[in-house]
Amino acid sequence: MNALQSTSALLVLATLSIGCSKSSSSAVAPAPPAANIAGVWETTTVCDESNCGGSPNDTSTDKITVIQEGSKITVRLDDGQLLEGSMSGLTVAVGGTVNEGGAQTTSNIRLDISEDGRSLTGTDNWTSTDGTSSCSGSCTLTGSLTDDPALDATGTWELSLDCNEDCGSGQQFESFMETWTLAQSGGDVTAETQEDGTLDGTIVGFTVKFVFARQQGNVTETATVVLQINANNQTLTGTWNWITTDGCTGACTITGERVIG
């Protein structure tokens, strides 16, 4: 039963989506998330669809993109559908309905996330209907967070930097703007900058990272720039930290927006 099978598999892959919870006057407030699970996940589901005329061990492996904003979880499925949910501690509770191939499948999913935020296990109890008949089944799932990029950061970005530097005689503050042009190929990113030439970096999930050194006379400066691209792929936040061989340290906070691309 292709429509119902694909729908149940799709819902299972939405493993971090619409959260369901029961509340009462004595309910304890949910714990804050204990891990950052944003990024691209590879999930494997094994479903018992025998009540729907399918296999008792229907197995599929797919990738989903998880967006995390505090306890709010948004999942982008491989077909572009977006689902929302929540995370408390290391637990994600999922409940919702997805339309696929004329059928509607309602799932009740619970996920346990590992302490390092890079693996998960869970269960899904679901019911599916095509409007004339319905059936139910269950799935178990496992998953791991990959190092795949969650978006394409290619384009021109206007950055605003607020920086301070300490060379032992007090801090000096400076604010300025820069325009960077990013080019992404897979997990590799290059940045054409106004002040530092071409930088080579990487992107994992939503995070772009550059580590580089530059020479100023007899002084070498080693710097790390980390840019967190927001899920809309239009804005970013970040940090720039550096240290020099003559004892200076510095740090910048960065905000930015895409202007071309």
Summary of the structure (lengths in Angstrom):
residues: 261
radius of gyration: 22.9
end to end distance: 42.5
largest distance: 78.6
contacts: 836
relative contact order: 0.15
helix: 6%
strand: 63%
